[in-house]
Amino acid sequence: MSKKAINRLKVVLAEKNVSSKWLAEQMGKNEATISRWCTNEVQPPVKTFVKIAEKLNVKLTSLFND
């Protein structure tokens, strides 16, 4: 069974043309953490998703797959 991608973080970063390094700096996190979020290895807490949405200027729902 393949693991379903819960978040679309990697896609949204690409759409916004920003790097995970930029996001790491914005969030005060290390790049490895962001990378794990992007690969859906780990999910950040909901309030972190809210912050990410604000930083990227996107709707919170756009960060998740249906």
C-alpha positions as CSV (number, residue, x, y, z in Angstrom):
1,M,0.0,0.0,0.0
2,S,1.5,3.3,-1.0
3,K,1.4,6.2,1.4
4,K,-1.0,8.9,0.4
5,A,0.4,12.4,0.2
6,I,-1.6,14.3,2.8
7,N,-0.2,17.7,2.2
8,R,0.6,19.5,-1.1
9,L,3.4,21.6,0.4
10,K,6.0,20.6,-2.2
11,V,3.5,21.5,-5.0
12,V,2.5,24.8,-3.5
13,L,6.2,25.8,-3.0
14,A,6.8,25.1,-6.7
15,E,3.7,27.0,-7.7
16,K,4.8,30.0,-5.6
17,N,8.4,29.6,-7.0
18,V,9.9,29.5,-3.5
19,S,12.4,27.1,-2.1
20,S,12.1,24.9,0.9
21,K,15.2,26.8,2.2
22,W,13.2,30.0,2.0
23,L,10.3,28.4,3.9
24,A,12.8,27.0,6.5
25,E,14.1,30.5,7.1
26,Q,10.6,32.0,7.3
27,M,9.5,29.4,9.8
28,G,12.7,29.3,11.9
29,K,13.0,25.6,11.1
30,N,15.8,23.6,9.6
31,E,15.7,22.5,6.0
32,A,15.5,18.8,6.8
33,T,12.3,19.4,8.8
34,I,10.7,21.2,5.8
35,S,11.9,18.4,3.5
36,R,10.2,15.8,5.7
37,W,7.0,17.9,5.5
38,C,7.3,18.2,1.7
39,T,7.7,14.4,1.3
40,N,4.8,13.8,3.7
41,E,7.1,11.7,5.9
42,V,6.0,13.9,8.8
43,Q,3.0,16.3,9.1
44,P,3.5,19.6,11.0
45,P,0.9,20.6,13.5
46,V,-2.2,22.4,12.2
47,K,-1.1,25.8,13.6
48,T,2.1,25.4,11.6
49,F,0.1,24.8,8.5
50,V,-1.8,28.0,9.3
51,K,1.6,29.9,9.5
52,I,2.8,28.3,6.3
53,A,-0.4,29.4,4.5
54,E,0.1,32.9,5.7
55,K,3.8,33.0,4.6
56,L,2.9,31.7,1.2
57,N,-0.2,33.8,0.9
58,V,-2.4,30.9,0.0
59,K,-5.6,29.5,1.5
60,L,-5.0,26.9,4.2
61,T,-7.1,24.3,2.2
62,S,-4.7,24.6,-0.8
63,L,-2.0,22.9,1.3
64,F,-4.0,19.7,1.5
65,N,-5.0,17.0,-1.0
66,D,-8.7,16.2,-1.2
